Amino acid sequence: MENLLEIRGLSVDFQTSQGRMKALRNISFDLRKGRITGIVGESGSGKSSVLWSVMGLLAANSEITGGTIRYEGRDILRLSERARRALRGEEISVVFQDPMTSQAPLLTYGTQMRDLLYRRRRMSRSAKRKAAAEMLGKVGIPDPGYRLGRYPHEFSGGMRQRAGIAMALLTGPNLLLADEPTTALDVTMEAQIIELLRNLQRDSETTMAVVSHNLGLIAQLCDDVVVMYAGEVVETGTVSQIFHAPQHPYTRALLECDPARIPERVSRLPIIPGDLPDLIALPTGCIFAPRCGQAVAECRESAPPEVRRDETAMVRCWRSEQPASVPAAVITSPPRAPVAAQDSAAPLLEVSDLGVRFQIGSQLAAKLARRAPRGLDAVLDVSLRLRAGETLGLVGESGSGKSTLGRAILNLVPVTSGKVLFDGTEVQNMPERAFKPLRRNMAMMFQDPNGSLSPRKTVRALIAEPFQIHGEGGRNLDAEVERLADMVRLPKALLSRHPHQLSGGQARRVGVARALALSPRLLLADEPTAGLDVSVQGEVLNLMAGLQSSFNLGYLIITHNLPVVRHISDRIAIMYLGRIVEEGPTDAIFRECRHPYTASLLKGIAQPDPDQRQSGLGLAGEVPSLLNRPKGCDFVTRCPLAQPMCHQLKPAHQAEGTDRVFACHFPLSG
């Protein structure tokens, strides 16, 4: 098969204050025409650096020290800057990881897409607008002509990502590069983006390269796979070869760490021990040897040879032909036992009929118009109970009200109706002065660890901050910080660093240390694994499980990662449009869910198995506007099983046994 792009011996260095970092070393692989190639590996493996080398968008402190990148026979690295600009966008385009930072917030989509066609001088303004509207329609955005006049902040996360794909495809490129296209999207949006990319590739025969640490995405979408580790390609092959017969211990370890591939609930998730090597002072021998359970003396002394399996499949390993004697990742514990029900024990947290309403528009204008002020019900009639030592997973699509509910529980947003009881004390809308003594017992881990940490403070100062805020500066803060660092297994050498110098997993550990500083009894974790590699996910969740066991903490985990929540939660509550539509024990819900929305979420999980590719979307459409709730069931506009009654009457919550609750007129049967 003919290659569209051929990379040979690519090496890239970055000059840093600590020295010269060899980010890419002798990278070689091909992108075959009309196929989708996935590039996988942990953060820091160099995946994105390969894409930016192709696009000519490397940072100013970079230097390409060797190699070639041939696109249709032309070496991109030897082209003039003018020729590379002509190539970018027209023939090679890119979908960026974060549409909110890659799309201009002050320009409408119509303006941004028209600007992309600036080289089409003979194309009229109206023709450009028509082409933009047609492309938005192709990527599944409803009413595309109207949407061209909207701004990025007026789109949901999934729609922004669709718009980014439309912008990348507008010029009709031959090669599309996608950098983590589904990061931070919920399972429904992820399924839709996978289906969209698959259909676009089939219809236009565009060659694609997709960078991701999401193995489910790679299995569902890609034809070929390149596995990278610490700046090197360690294995290549077809998606079936990589997922069904991996040869390199690192590839096997990545697959073993994926929670979606573990059929039974476990008390500890598998991890890859150790950390990525220092790319300034590289070790001798195989780059993966320090973390490899199969390494022998030869692996630590000499770089492994390139072993060819066939024309396109390759592995760099001394022991690739030896059968695996031990698991590549740390072995998991036996299946975890659920927390025993303690009906006689008072719950640590009890939420009853909670409502959070945000005012929309001016109150003065409403008075002048003699009407009630408009409001948006972000949380409506929510009831939950959580006991000490128990983990409750709160699951739902983006915009379903999960984070707002968490903030309401912590008294960070005003509650409109209902009650929040913490250890028997009513805390909703409590004045801050009265609530502050309780806040030390109710901690929160924020979704973006770096965004929630002051960039000006060192890790030591950040961990000490809760003691100072709550008037406990008289303690030996250095000793307390080091105790907490040991508790979360954060190396003491990192205490002098600033947040931008930490990896995602390290920043997450700092967040855990801050949350646990004052020995809370309740911890709310908002997307604790968002954007993390599978092995780092395991490290963070194992840490939280160990701390829960030691200190009898109650966890409320807010997430859309269903494979993760299955392993860490004792019970699950499913939210849709601000309401709880189903709640019950984790195993029971995964085995026999009752609500069609829950079933759609479970169906939408991207399975890390290319033989189990999903046909069609897990759930069509997007969450309706909270300003325009359906008259009957909130889910009726997207439910595949809706009946006339569902359009007229809102379903009441039904109890099944002592531990199952759901709200559906026609529940699914076991």
N, C-alpha and C positions, 0 to 999 in steps of 0.2 A: 504494500500500500504506500502511496506517495506521501511524503512528509511536507507539511506546510512550514513548520519551524524546526530547525535543528540547532540544539545548543551543544557545544563541544568545549570541554575544558575550561568552563567559565570560573574565574576566581575574582572575588571582590574583597577588598580590605576597607576598613573604616578607621580613621585616625581619631583616637580618643585621648582624654587626659591621662588615662592609665597606660596607654600604649597602643600599638597597632593591632586591631582586632581582625582576624582572618574570618570574615563572616561567611564567605562561600569559597569552596576549594574544589576545583576540578569537577564542576557540575556538567554532566552530559546526559541528555535525553532528547527525545523527539516528540513533537505534536503531530499526529497523523491526521491528514485531511478528513473532514467530516466526522471526527470523533471528539468525545469529551474526555479530557485527561484530568484526573484529580491529583493534587499535590498535597500530601498529608504529612504531619509531624507535629511535635510539641511546639509551643511558643519558643522562639529563639532558634528554630531549626534552619531559618533562612528562606522559608517559602515565599514570603512577600518580597524579599530582596531579589529573588529570581524574576518576579513580575516587573518590579521597578527597573531592573536591568534591561528587560525587553522594551519597556516603554521609554527608557532614557530619563527616568524620574528619580534616580538615586539622590541621596542627600549630598550636600556640598562637601562633606568630609569623607566622601567615598572615593575609591580608586579601583577601576577595573584593571587588574594586574595580568590577566591572561584570558585566552579563550575567544571563541567566536559565537555569534548568534545569527544564523542564516535564516532569513525570511524569504521564501520563494527564490532561493539562490543568492540573495544579496546579504552581505554581512552588515547588520544594523549598526554594529559598533564602529564601523568605518565610514558611515554616512555623515554628511555635514549636518549641522543643527537644523538648517532649513529643510533638508530632505527628510530628517526625522520628524519634524513638525508636520510635514505633509503626510507622513505615514500614520502618525498618531491621530486617532479619531476617524480618519477616512478608511484605513485598511486594518488597523489594530485599535480596538477600543477596550475600555475597562469599566467594570462595575465595582465601585468602591465599597468598603466594609460598612461605613457609617454614612448613610445618605444625608443626615442632618448637618454634617460638617463638609460634605462634598458638594452639596447643592446650595446655591446662593439664597440666603433667607430673605433678601429684599427684592428679589425678582420673581415674577410669576413663572410658572412652568412654560407658558407660551413664549415668553421672552427668552428664557434659557435655551429652549429647544430651537428657536429661530436663530439664536446666536451660534449654535453648533453648526448651522448650515451656511456659515459666512463665506465659504469658498464657492458656493453655488450662486455665482453672480447673476446668472441668467434666470434664476428662479425668483418669481415674484413673491412679495410679502404674503399674499393670500395663499399661494401655492405652498409656501413653507409652513404656514399655519395648518393647511389641510394635511400635509405630510405628518406634522406633529400629532394632530388629532388621530389620524389613522394608526400611528404607532402606539399611542396610548390605548386605543381600542384593542390592538393586537395583544397587548400585555394584560388585558382584562380589567382596565379601569373604566367603570361605567360613566356614561355621559361625557365622553372625552372633550368635546367642544367646550362645554362649560368648565371642565377641570383645568383647561389651559389658562384660565384667568385666576386660578388659585395659587396660593403660596405654599412652600413646603410644610410650614407649621399647621396648615389646615388639612393635611393628609395624615392618615394613620401610619404606623410604622410599616405595615405590609404594603400600603399604597405608595409610600415614599420609595420603597425598594423596587416596586414595579416601575415607578417613574424613572428611577435610575437605570433600570434595564432598558426602558424605552429610549432614553437619551443615548445610551451606549450603542443601541442598534439603529439609531436614526439615519446614520450615514451609510448603512449597509456594509459593515466591516467584514473581512474574511476571517478575522481572529478576534474572539471575545475573551478577555481575561477577567475573572471574577474573584475578588478577594473577600473571603468569608461572607458570601451573599446572604446567609440566613442567620448570622450571629445575632442573638438577642431577640429573634422572632419566636413567637409561640408555635406550637406544633401545627396549628391550622395554617398559619401563614407560611411556615416552612414547607408544608406539603404543597401549597399552592405555588410557591416559587420553584420547587423542584419540578412540578408538572409544567409550569410555564417554560422553564429553560429547556426541558426535554422536548416540548412541542416546537419551540422556536428553532432548536437545532435540527429537528426532523424536517421542518418545513423549509428552512433556508439553507440547510447543510453547512451552517457556520461551524467552524472549528472552535472549540472552547477549552480553556484551562481554568480549573476551579481550585482555588486554595481554600482548605478547610481543615479544622481538627474534628469536625463532626463526621464520624465514620458512617452513620446512617445516611447522611447526605451523599457521601461518596459512593456508597453501595447502590443507592437508588438512582443515581444520576449518571455515573461515569462509565466509560468503556475501558479506559486504561488508568493505571495508578502509578505515581512516583512517590516513594517513601523517603523523606529526608530526615536526617538527624545531625544536629550541631554543624550545619553548613556543608554536609555531604549527602549525596544520594546513596542510600544503602540497599535499595531494592526497587525494581520496576517490574511491571507485568500487566496482564489484563486484570480487570476487576475480579474475575473468578479465581485467577491464580493467587492474587494477593489475599482474598478473603477465605478461600477454601484450602489453599496449600502454601501458606507463607513460609519463606525459607529463612529469613533473618530473625534472630531473637528479638530485635526491637519491634519489628512488624508484629510478631506474635504477641509481644507484651502489650502493644497498643490495643490489639483486638481483645485480649483477655481483660483489659481494664474497662472496657465499655459496659456500663450497667445494663444496657439493652440486650446484651448477649448472655446475661446471667439469668437462667430460668427461675431460680428460687431466691427468695429474700434471704439476705445474708447480714450478719451483724457487722462485718467489716468488708469494704469494697477492696478489690485488688489494686495495687499500685506498682509503679516502677520505682524501686528503691534508688536513692541518690538523686543527684541534680545534673543538669547539663554541664559539660566541662567548660573551663575558662578558655575562651577563644583567643585570648591574648597569649597565654602560655599553654599551648596544646600538648596533650599527653602523647607519648610514643605508642605505636601499635594501633590497634583498632580503636576508633573514637568511642565506641560503645562499651569497651571492655570493662571499665570501672563499675558499670551498672549491670553487667551481663552475668546471669547465673551459670552459664555454660562456658565462660572464659577459661582458657588454659594459658600456660606460659607463652606459647607462640602468639596468642592474641595480644598480649601486653608488650611484645617486643617488635613485631613487624606489622605493617599495614596489610590488611587482607587483600587478596587478588580479586579481580572482577570475574565472576563465574557466570557464564551465559547458559540460560535454560533453553532459550530458543532465540529467534531473530530479534525479538523485542523485550524479552524478560531477562533480568540480570540481578545478581545479588553479590554484595561484597561481604564475605564472611569466610573465615577459615573452616568453620564447622557446618557449612550449609548442607552438606550431604550426610551429616550425622543425624540420627533421629533425636528429637528433643527428649532429654532425660528428665528434665524438671520443667515446671511451668515457667514461662518467661517473666511473669509478674508474680508479686507476692501472693501466696495462696490465701484464699478467703477462709473465714471461720464458718462453722456449720450454720444452717438457717437460723435466723434470729427468732426468738419467741416474742410474740406481742405482749405489751404491758397488760398485766392482769387487771380486769375491771375491778374498781374499788367503789362500788355503788354507795357504800356507807361513808366514804371519805368525801369531805367538801372539796369542790374543784378549786384549783389555784386561780383559774380565770373563768369567768362566766359572763357571756354576752347575751342579752335578751332583747329581741325585737329592735335591734339597733338601726337607726337611720341617720344618714349624713346628707344634708341638702345644701348645695351651693347656690347662692343667689346669682341670677343672670340679669344683666341690665341694671338700669338705674332705679333705685327705690322711689326717687322723686318723680320720675317719669310715670311710674306705675300709679302713684297717688294722683297725679294730674289727670291720668286716663281713667281714674276710678276703677282700677282693677288690682287684683292681688299681684305682688311681685312674682316674676317668673323664676322658677327654680329648677335645678338639675339634681335628681336623686342619685347620687353616686353609690350609696349603700342604702339598702331598703330591707327592713324586717329581718335582719340577720341575727341568728341565735347560735351560739357555740359554747362548748365547755371543754376545758383543758385541765388535766390533773398534773401534779408534780411528777416528774420523771417520764412524762408522756410526750410524744411528738405528733402534732397535728399538721398535715400538709394542706395548704390552701392553694387550690389550682384553678386556673381559668385563663382565657385569652387576655391579651393586652387590652386594657380598657374595661375589664370586668369589675373593677373596684377593689382588687385585692390589697394594693398598697394603701389606698384610702382607708380601708378597714383597719389595717395595721396601725396607721397613724392615729386613727380615732381611739383605738385601744390604749395607745400611749399618750392620749390627751394632747396630741399635736395638731388636731383639727377639731373644731366644735362639733358636738353631737346634737342632732336635731330632735331625735326621739330615742326611747329605749334606755337601757342601762348597761354599764360595764362594771362588773364587780371583780376586784383583785383581792384575793384572800379574804373575801367577805366584805370588803370596803368598797362603797360606790365611788368611782373615780371620774366618771364622765363630766366634762366641763368644770372640773375642780380648779379653783384658782391656782396659779403657778406656785405661789408661796406655800400653799397647803400641799400641793402635789409633789414638790421637790423631794421631800424625804422618802416618798414612795418610788420616785423615779429611779433611785439607786437599785431597787429590786426589779425593775422592768427595763431591760436593755434592748438595743436594736443594732443589728448588723445591716448596713445600708447596701443597696444594690451595686453601686460603683465604689469600690474601696478607695481608689485614688481620688475620686471626686469628693469623698467625704473626709479626706485627710488634708490638713493644711500643708500646702507645698513648701511653706517657709520653715516648718518645724522638723526636727529630727524625729526618728522613730522613738527614741527615748523620751522626748518631750511629749509626743503624742500619747504614749501609753500612760504617762504620768498625769495627763490633763484631767481625767475624771476625778482623781483624788483632790486636785486643786479646786475644781469647780464645786465639789461638795464639801469644801472646808476641811479636808484631811491632809493639808500640806505639811502638818507636823510629823507625819510618818517619815521613815527613812525611804524616800521615794526611789532612790537608786536600787535599794534592796527589793522593793515592791516591783519595780519594772523588770528586774532580772528574774524574779520569781515568776511573773506572768510570761516572760519570754520563754522560760524553761517549760512552763505549763503548755504553751502552744507550740513548742518545739521550734522556736525562732532563734537562729544562731545569734549569740551576743555581739558578734562582729557587725551585724546589721543595725544595731541600735544607734550608731552614729550616722547612718545614712538618711537621706530624704526620700519621700514617697516615690519620686520619679526614678529612683535608683533601684526599686524593688521589682521583682517579677509579680505576675498576677497572683500566684499562690502565696507569696510572701506578704503582699499588701493585704490579702484576705486574712492571714494570720494576725497581722497587726490589728485589723478590725475586730477579730475575735478577742484578742488580748484586751483591747479597750472596753469591749462590751462586758467582759468578765471581771474587770478591775475591782468593782465594788461588790462582788459576790452576789449577783442578782439571782432571783428565783425563776424569772421568766425571760426568755430571749426570743425576740422576733427577728427572724433572718429573712431579708428581702432579696430573693434571687441569689442565694449564697454561692451558686456555682456558675452564674452567667459569665460566658466568655472564657471559661477555664478549660484546659485540656482534660481529657478523660482521666489521666493519671493524677493530675493536680486536684480534680474534683474528688477523687477517692481520698487523697490526703486530707483535704479540708473536712469532708464528711466523716471520715474516721476519727479525726480530731474532735469534732463536735460530739460524736457518739461516745467517745471515751470520757469527755468532760461531763456529759449528761449522766453517765453511769456513776462518776465519782461524786457529783454534787447534786444529783436528783433534780436537774433543771427541767423546766417545762419549755418545749420548743414549739413555736408557731412558725412554720416554714412556708414562705410565700414564693411560689415558683410556677413555671410552666413546663418544667422538665419532668415529664411523667416517668421515664425510666429511673431517674434518680429518686423521685418521691416514693416510688414503690419500695425501695430498699430502706429508706430512712424513716418513713412515717408509720405510726401505729394506726392512725385513722386519717381519712382524706375528706375534705369538704370541697365541693365543686361550685364555683361562682360563675354566674352569667348575668350581665347587666345589673350588677350590684346585689343580686339575690343568691342565696344558697339553693341550688337545685337538687343536690344530692349529698349525703354525708353518710359515712359508715366505715367499718374496718377496711384497711387497705386491701387485704387479700380478697375480701368479699366483693369489693368494687371492681377489682381487676378481673375477678373470675365471673361475676354475674352482676353487671351494672344494671340499674333500673331506668335511668334517664337517657333519652336519645342523644342529648348533648354530651354526656359522659362517654357514650358509645362512640360518638364521632371523634372526640379527642383521642380515645384509645386507638381508633382505626387510623388516625393521622400520624401516629408515631412512625418515623422513618426507621425501618428495620435495617440493621447493619448486615444485610445478607442480600447479595445481588440476585439470588434465586427467589426472593420474596418481594419483588418490586410491586408497588401498589399501582393499580390502574384506577384512574380517576382521583378526585380530591377527597380527603377525609371529610371535609365540611366546606360547602360552597358559601360564597359571600363573606361579608364582614359583619362585625357586631354593629347593630343599629345604633343610631344616635340616642343618647339618654334623654334628649329633648323631645323625642318622638317615639316613646315606648309603644309597642303593640298593645291593642286593647285587651286581648286575652293573655295567653301564655307569652312570656317574653321571648321564647325561642321559636315561636310559630312561623316567623318569616324564613327560617332556615331549616326547619325540622322536616325530614323526609317522610315522617309518619303523621303529619298534622291532619286532624279531622275538623269538621265545621265547629264542633264544640270548643276546640282549642283557640279559635279566632275570637270567641265571644267571652269566655269565662277563664279567669286566672286560676290555675290549679292551687289547691291548698296543700300544705305539707302532710304527707302520710307517713306513719310509723310502721316499720316492719320489724317485729321483735323488739328488743330493747336497745339496739344499737344501729339501726338503719333508718334513715329519713330521706324522702325524696318528694319532689313536687312535679307530678305529671298525671294528666288525666288517663293516659293509656301507657302505663309503665311496661318496660320490657320484661319478659318472663325469663326465668332461668333456663 
